[in-house]
Structures are given as structure tokens and as C-alpha cells.
Amino acid sequence: MHTRQGGAAHVPIMFFILLLIMFLGAMFFAYVKLTENGDLIKQRNDAVAEAKAMREKSLLIEHYIADIGRVIGKPGKYTGRTESQSIYGDAKIDFEGLMSPDDIKATMTTALGSVGLSVASGLENVLGSMTTKIRQMEQGLKDSESERDKALAEKSEIDRKFQAATAEMQKTARDWNQNLETTRSEFDAAKAQKDTNYQTLTQNMRDKQDELAKEKETAAANEKAMRAELAKKDMHNSALVAKMQMINAPDVADGKVIVARTGVASAFIDLGRKDNLQMGTIFRIKNPNSKEVKGYATVSKVEEERAEITLSGLADPVGDYVREGDLLFNDLYTPRASRTIFLMGRFSAPYEKDPLTALLKRLGNKVVSKMGPGVDTVILGDDPVNEVGDGFAAVKESPEYKEALGLGVEFAPLKKVRDLIKL
């Protein structure tokens, strides 16, 4: 009886303990779930905030791309980097103002190449290079205008001298005409007097006839000499006029370079068939601001308004390459004109007379074999061998040289123009 009472009391206590354990387990499970729910809510809030930040950043990027696109104005598309295509998936960019970096780079490179500049990276470097190029071109234009003003001033001075020379020659011609008319009048008067005396002086007729014949011969000889001298003066005056109109002064350029690129061995000049330019003509090239020869140009192709040249003998191919605006000089060539040239003195190989004559004719000149009026340029060679053959005679002591001095022709020593002659 006592044993059953003790067992009956034990059963409720165990049941209570079991219920307590289950309650504590439920409380612990609820705490764990509550903690997990709090973490999930925090993660959700963080994800929402991050998504909002990503949307705001995406909107800012979209506006930035659109604004940059409107500024540059080079529409296109961007598909990403080639080496990273595998990680993009199906992602695409459809923003307004989207540009292709490759197209922009190609446009910058093309713009630099079109003005003869090297490739540069970065918008600031590209714009800086082109700005520098524009400033150089503006400076070249100013230099060209300065040279033009100088050439116009020199032309005015030449025109003034030409007018003075023309007036002087006209005065000389009038004086000769007056002398000729006076002589003719005197001759006519003498002849009339002789005819009158013939009627009254029959006794001295034969003597007077002889005297009259001598007077006629003398008058005819004088008249012939004066006519020859007058004709020579007229020819010389015509030659001087033609020369003044034709020949550029040595310090006046015959033309200029209009297209040139650094490192390219050819360029274009503003002379062509309209200027009587011939293939093979050689020019000295000079900077408009320097008298030094920076190189040589040989005409390789002639068009109507321009010609192509081949560059050679550049003094400084790195720091001072041929560029637009450089001036061209040739002592044996004048645009739109033909010179009459006489070769005076001795010419030895490789500049012998026959090949030199052929070259000068190819350049549009006329080469004559005799010194006289009409010659406007004399190329001086070396002193010729004397008549004995044991030495040399000074070319400047020859009658031809003195006649050329008297006619006022232009002298071009061979040693000064050898660099313009290519045999």
C-alpha cells in the first residue's frame, strides 16, 4: 500500500519535468527563429539599400554617358572588351549618347593625320597638337604676307628704275634721230650746193665731181655707221626692257612649297606648265626667315598649276624638314619667261658646252653661240687656253666679256650654279 502511494506521487513530477523541458525547447527554438528572422530582415534592408544605391549610380552613369555623348557628338555602340565577353553574359548597354571608344580614337587619329601630325593619346594632347599646328600655320601665313609686301615693294622699285631707264633710252634715241636728220640736211644742202656750182664752174667739173663722189661716200659711210649704231642701241634697249620684265632678282623667290609632310621625300610647289616649268629643274630650298640653303628640290612631275618635287640634300632632316611656305630659288629659271644665254669661257667635264647647252634648252632657255644684243644672261666658265697653247687667257679681258659689260647683261659664274645643274 505504501509502495503504490510513492509511485503515484512520482508520476506527476516526471510529467511536469517533461513539460518543462518541452517548454524550454520551444522557447529556445523560438529564440533561434527570431534571431534568424532578424538577420533576414537586416539582409533584406541591406539588399534594398544596395539596390537603391545601384539604381542611383546607374542613373548617374546613364546621365554622364548621355552628357558626354552630346558634347562629343559621335554616336555608336559599346559591346565591352573582347577579352571579357565571357563574363558579360546577356548584359547590354542601351543608354542615350552611347559612343564607341574605337570610333572616337579613329576619329582623333584621322584628324591628326589630315594635318600632318603624329598620333597622340588623350583629348587634351590631340587638341594641343592641333592648336600648335594651327598657330604654326598662322605664323607661316604672316610670314608669307610679309614676304609678299616685301616683294611688292621691290617690284615698285624695279618699276621705277625701269621707267627711268626707258626714259633715258628714249632720250638717247631722240638724240640719235636728231643727229641723223641734221646729217641728212647737211648732206642735202651740200649736194644742192654742188649741183649749183656744177652749172657755173664747168672748168672744175671733173675735180668737183670727184670731190662730190668722195663726199657722198663719206656721208654714206657715216650714215651707215650711225644707222648700225642706232640699230644696236634699239636692240640693246629692247633686250634691257625684256630683261627687266623677265628676270627675278637673286633674292626674290621663283616659287614656294605648298604641300609637304615631315619624313616624306616628296612635296608639291606652286609652279607648273603655266610657268614654263620643265622636268628635272633643280631649286634651292630656303626658309623664308633664313638665307641658308636647307635642301634641294628636283622637279619630278609637272601639272598645269603645280608640280611634284623630290627632296634631297637636306641639311637638317630632323629639326628643319621641308614645310609649307619654304621658298624656291634657281638662278637659271624665271617663271613664264625664257632666257637667252651665252656660254663664255672654258667648260670642262662634266660641265662641257654641249651637254650644258642641251640641259639649259630643256629648262626652257635659248642658248646662242655669239655674244651680242638680246643676250640677257652669261654663264662664266674657266679662263680659256691662250692662242699659243701654253697657258690661259683671262676671260674677263676678252672682247666678249667687255661687250657683255657694255650691254649690262646678267653674269652667272658656273661655280655658283653648279648645284642647280644635273647632267
C-alpha positions in Angstrom: 0.0 0.0 0.0 2.9 2.3 0.8 4.6 1.4 -2.4 1.7 2.4 -4.6 1.4 5.8 -2.9 5.1 6.6 -3.6 4.7 5.7 -7.4 1.6 7.7 -7.7 3.4 10.8 -6.5 6.4 10.2 -8.7 4.4 10.2 -12.0 3.2 13.9 -11.9 6.6 15.2 -11.1 8.2 13.4 -14.1 5.3 14.7 -16.3 6.0 18.2 -15.1 9.7 18.0 -15.8 8.9 16.7 -19.3 6.6 19.6 -19.9 9.2 22.0 -18.6 11.8 20.6 -20.9 9.5 20.8 -23.9 8.6 24.4 -23.0 12.3 25.3 -22.7 13.0 23.7 -26.1 10.1 25.6 -27.6 11.5 28.8 -26.2 14.9 28.1 -27.5 13.5 27.2 -31.0 11.5 30.4 -30.9 14.6 32.4 -30.0 16.7 30.8 -32.7 13.9 31.5 -35.3 13.5 35.1 -34.1 17.3 35.6 -34.4 17.3 34.2 -37.9 14.3 36.4 -38.9 16.2 39.4 -37.6 19.2 38.6 -39.7 17.0 38.0 -42.8 15.3 41.4 -42.2 18.7 43.1 -41.9 19.9 41.4 -45.1 16.7 42.4 -46.9 17.1 46.0 -45.8 20.8 46.0 -46.8 19.9 44.5 -50.2 17.2 47.1 -50.7 19.6 49.9 -49.8 22.3 48.4 -52.1 19.8 48.1 -54.9 18.7 51.7 -54.4 22.4 52.8 -54.5 23.0 50.7 -57.6 19.9 52.3 -59.3 21.1 55.8 -58.3 24.7 55.0 -59.5 23.3 53.5 -62.8 21.2 56.6 -63.3 24.2 58.9 -62.7 26.3 56.8 -65.2 23.4 57.0 -67.7 23.3 60.8 -67.4 27.1 61.0 -67.6 27.2 58.9 -70.8 24.4 61.0 -72.3 26.0 64.3 -71.5 29.4 63.2 -72.8 27.8 61.8 -75.9 26.1 65.2 -76.6 29.4 67.0 -76.1 31.4 64.7 -78.4 28.6 64.1 -80.9 30.0 60.7 -82.1 27.1 58.2 -81.7 27.8 54.5 -81.7 27.6 51.4 -79.5 29.8 49.7 -76.9 29.8 45.9 -76.6 32.6 45.6 -74.0 36.1 44.4 -74.1 36.8 41.5 -76.4 38.8 39.5 -73.7 35.9 39.9 -71.2 32.9 38.8 -73.4 32.6 35.5 -71.4 31.8 37.3 -68.1 29.2 39.8 -69.5 26.5 37.2 -70.1 23.5 38.8 -71.8 24.2 42.2 -70.4 23.8 45.2 -72.8 24.1 49.0 -72.6 21.3 50.9 -74.2 22.0 54.4 -72.7 21.3 57.6 -74.7 24.6 59.1 -76.1 26.5 55.8 -76.1 29.8 56.0 -78.0 32.3 53.6 -79.4 35.8 54.3 -78.0 37.4 52.7 -81.1 35.5 55.1 -83.4 36.5 58.1 -81.2 40.1 57.0 -81.3 40.0 56.5 -85.0 38.4 60.0 -85.5 41.2 61.6 -83.4 43.9 59.7 -85.3 42.3 60.7 -88.7 42.1 64.3 -87.6 45.8 64.4 -86.6 46.9 62.6 -89.8 44.9 65.0 -92.0 47.0 67.9 -90.8 50.3 66.0 -90.9 50.6 65.3 -87.1 51.7 62.2 -85.3 49.3 60.0 -83.3 48.7 61.3 -79.8 46.7 59.8 -76.9 44.2 61.8 -74.9 41.8 64.5 -75.9 43.9 67.2 -74.4 47.1 66.1 -76.2 45.2 65.8 -79.6 43.7 69.3 -79.2 47.0 70.7 -78.0 48.8 69.2 -81.1 46.2 70.6 -83.5 46.3 74.0 -81.7 50.1 74.1 -82.1 49.7 73.2 -85.8 47.2 76.0 -86.4 49.4 78.5 -84.7 52.3 77.4 -86.9 50.2 77.8 -90.0 49.0 81.2 -88.8 52.7 82.2 -88.3 53.5 80.9 -91.8 50.7 82.9 -93.3 52.0 86.1 -91.5 55.5 85.3 -92.9 54.1 84.8 -96.4 52.2 88.1 -96.2 55.4 89.8 -95.0 57.3 88.4 -98.0 54.5 89.4 -100.3 54.7 93.0 -99.0 58.5 93.0 -99.4 58.2 91.6 -103.0 55.6 94.3 -103.9 57.9 97.0 -102.5 60.9 95.6 -104.5 58.6 95.4 -107.6 57.7 99.1 -107.2 61.4 100.0 -107.0 62.2 97.9 -110.1 59.2 99.5 -112.0 60.6 102.9 -111.1 64.1 102.1 -112.3 62.6 100.5 -115.5 60.7 103.7 -116.2 63.8 105.8 -115.6 65.9 103.5 -117.9 63.1 103.7 -120.6 63.0 107.4 -120.4 66.9 107.6 -120.7 66.9 105.3 -123.7 64.1 107.2 -125.4 66.1 110.4 -124.9 69.2 108.7 -126.4 67.1 107.5 -129.4 65.7 111.0 -130.0 69.3 112.5 -129.9 70.4 110.0 -132.5 67.4 110.7 -134.7 68.1 114.4 -134.4 71.8 113.9 -135.4 70.8 111.7 -138.3 68.3 114.4 -139.6 71.0 117.1 -139.2 73.5 115.0 -141.2 70.9 114.3 -143.8 70.1 118.1 -144.0 73.7 118.9 -144.3 74.2 116.3 -147.0 71.3 117.6 -149.0 72.5 121.2 -148.6 76.0 120.2 -149.8 74.6 118.2 -152.7 72.4 121.2 -153.7 75.4 123.5 -153.5 77.5 121.1 -155.6 74.8 121.0 -158.3 74.6 124.8 -158.4 78.4 125.1 -158.6 78.4 122.5 -161.4 76.4 124.9 -163.6 78.7 127.8 -163.0 82.1 126.0 -162.6 82.4 123.9 -165.8 86.2 124.2 -165.8 86.5 122.4 -162.5 83.7 120.0 -163.2 85.8 116.8 -163.0 87.5 117.8 -159.8 84.2 118.8 -158.3 82.7 115.5 -159.4 85.5 113.6 -157.7 85.1 115.7 -154.6 81.3 115.2 -154.7 81.8 111.4 -155.0 84.1 111.4 -152.1 81.7 113.4 -150.0 78.9 111.0 -150.9 80.9 108.0 -149.9 81.9 109.6 -146.7 78.3 110.7 -145.9 77.0 107.2 -146.9 79.6 105.6 -144.6 78.7 107.9 -141.8 75.0 107.3 -142.3 75.6 103.5 -142.4 77.6 103.6 -139.2 75.1 105.8 -137.5 72.2 103.5 -138.6 74.1 100.4 -137.4 74.9 102.1 -134.1 71.2 103.2 -133.7 70.0 99.7 -134.6 72.4 98.2 -132.0 71.1 100.7 -129.4 67.5 99.8 -130.3 68.2 96.1 -130.0 70.0 96.7 -126.7 67.1 98.8 -125.4 64.7 96.0 -126.3 66.9 93.5 -124.6 67.0 95.6 -121.5 63.3 96.0 -121.4 62.7 92.3 -121.8 65.3 91.5 -119.2 63.7 93.9 -116.7 60.4 92.3 -117.2 61.7 88.7 -117.1 64.4 88.3 -114.5 63.7 88.0 -110.8 66.4 89.4 -108.6 68.6 86.8 -107.0 67.0 87.3 -103.6 63.4 87.0 -105.0 61.9 83.5 -104.8 60.8 81.8 -108.0 58.1 79.8 -106.1 57.2 78.2 -102.9 56.3 74.8 -101.3 52.5 74.4 -100.9 52.3 70.8 -99.6 54.9 68.9 -97.5 55.0 66.4 -94.8 57.7 65.6 -92.3 59.6 62.4 -93.3 58.1 62.3 -96.8 60.7 62.6 -99.6 58.4 64.4 -102.0 56.3 67.6 -101.9 54.3 70.0 -104.2 55.2 73.5 -105.3 53.1 76.4 -106.8 54.8 76.3 -110.3 53.6 74.3 -113.3 53.2 74.2 -117.0 51.7 77.6 -116.9 55.1 78.9 -115.7 57.2 77.1 -118.4 58.5 74.7 -115.7 60.4 71.7 -117.1 61.1 68.2 -115.7 64.4 68.0 -114.0 64.6 71.6 -112.9 66.5 71.9 -109.6 65.7 74.5 -106.9 67.5 75.6 -103.8 65.1 75.4 -100.8 65.3 78.2 -98.1 63.3 79.0 -95.0 61.5 82.4 -95.5 63.4 83.7 -92.5 66.8 82.4 -93.4 69.3 82.8 -96.3 70.8 79.4 -95.7 70.0 76.5 -98.2 68.1 73.8 -96.3 68.0 71.4 -99.1 67.3 70.8 -102.9 64.2 70.1 -104.9 64.2 68.3 -108.3 61.0 68.6 -110.4 59.7 65.0 -111.0 56.2 65.7 -112.3 54.7 68.8 -113.9 51.0 69.6 -113.8 49.2 72.7 -115.1 49.0 74.7 -111.8 51.5 72.8 -109.7 54.4 70.3 -109.8 55.7 67.5 -107.7 59.3 67.6 -106.4 61.8 65.1 -105.0 63.7 66.3 -101.9 67.4 65.7 -101.4 70.5 67.1 -99.6 68.5 68.2 -96.5 70.8 70.0 -94.1 68.7 69.1 -91.0 66.1 66.4 -91.8 65.1 66.1 -88.2 64.9 69.7 -86.8 64.2 71.7 -90.0 62.4 69.5 -92.6 60.8 71.0 -95.7 57.4 72.5 -94.8 54.7 74.6 -96.5 55.8 78.2 -97.2 59.5 77.4 -97.9 60.8 79.4 -100.8 62.4 78.1 -104.1 65.4 79.7 -105.9 67.1 79.0 -109.3 69.4 81.5 -110.9 68.8 79.9 -114.3 65.0 79.8 -114.2 62.3 82.5 -114.2 58.6 81.7 -114.2 56.8 82.3 -117.5 60.0 83.5 -119.2 62.8 82.2 -121.4 66.3 83.4 -121.0 68.8 84.0 -123.9 72.1 82.6 -122.5 75.6 82.7 -123.8 78.3 80.4 -122.5 81.6 82.4 -122.1 85.0 80.8 -121.3 86.2 77.3 -121.0 83.9 74.5 -119.8 85.4 71.1 -118.9 83.9 67.8 -117.9 81.4 67.1 -116.6 80.1 70.6 -117.5 81.2 70.7 -121.1 79.4 73.1 -123.5 77.3 70.5 -125.5 75.6 68.7 -122.5 75.3 72.0 -120.7 73.6 73.6 -123.7 71.2 70.7 -124.0 70.3 71.0 -120.3 69.7 74.7 -120.5 67.4 74.2 -123.5 65.5 71.5 -121.7 64.9 74.1 -118.9 63.2 76.4 -121.4 66.1 78.7 -122.2 67.7 79.8 -125.6 71.4 79.3 -125.9 73.2 81.4 -128.5 76.7 80.9 -129.9 77.6 84.6 -130.3 77.6 87.5 -127.8 75.5 90.4 -128.8 72.3 92.4 -128.2 69.4 90.2 -127.0 71.6 88.1 -124.6 70.4 88.6 -121.1 72.4 86.0 -119.1 76.1 85.0 -119.5 77.3 81.8 -117.7 81.0 82.3 -117.0 83.3 79.2 -117.2 87.0 79.0 -116.5 89.7 81.0 -118.3 90.2 79.7 -121.9 93.5 78.4 -123.3 95.6 81.2 -125.0 96.4 81.3 -128.7 99.9 79.9 -128.1 98.5 77.0 -126.1 101.0 77.3 -123.2 98.7 79.0 -120.7 95.3 80.6 -120.0 93.9 83.9 -121.1 91.8 85.8 -118.6 88.1 85.5 -119.7 87.4 88.9 -118.2 89.9 90.5 -120.6 88.2 89.1 -123.7 86.2 91.4 -126.1 83.1 89.3 -125.5 83.2 89.9 -121.7 83.7 93.7 -122.3 80.8 93.7 -124.8 78.6 91.9 -122.2 79.6 94.5 -119.6 78.6 97.3 -122.0 75.2 95.7 -122.6 74.6 95.3 -118.9 73.8 91.6 -119.0 73.5 89.3 -116.0 76.5 87.2 -115.1 76.2 83.7 -113.5 79.6 82.1 -112.7 79.4 78.3 -113.3 80.7 77.6 -109.8 77.8 79.4 -108.2 75.1 77.5 -110.2 76.6 74.0 -110.3 74.3 72.8 -107.6 71.3 73.7 -109.9 72.7 71.7 -112.8 72.2 67.9 -113.0 73.9 66.4 -116.1 
